[in-house]
């Protein structure tokens, strides 16, 4: 039993480190996350922090994984049961903009912030971001293609262009809110997503 408690405690500590790192990174970027900063925030030793990951790079990757899991939980999981095609695509747009409105991090959308930080760089974090964002684009593309095949979207719809537009609108919420204080940005983005898809805007916005 003592061994199980020790493992559980270690996992709890690791999770606390990653959550703290994600909060800092959402404001200051991944490079703003230092072992010393985390140790001070969590009242731990530096060796105690790094011992859970081995290297700063592994900590960064774990932090990204945490944020991606949160995104999946808040954006995809609530709508995954919906019928594929336009119904689920519109539900995704709603949950996505709702997440962008309240992303759970002090600096706003973690993935948007880190993408801007790492898009011009190289290395494992950049590569992990590519895999993550391409996977999400693939989800959107499949829903769009299903909607086109079912006649729910126009036959000449370009899935790649629609994916680009939806992603641009979602990513644009963060700076609109953070820089300009546009509290209506999530609702505007949702309206614009509906316009891109050629369907009526939601009446609640």
Protein Blocks (a to p, Z undefined) as FASTA:
>chain_A
ZZmmmmmmmmmmmmmmmmmmmmmmmmnojklpcfklmmmmnopafklmmmmnopamlmmm
mmmmmmmmmmmmmmmmmmmmpcehjklmmmmmmmmmmmmmmnopanlpfklmmmmmmmmp
gcjklmmmmmmmmmmmmmmmmmmmmmmmnopacfklcfklmmmmmmmmmmmmmmmmmmno
paklmmmmmmmmmmmnopacdfkZZ
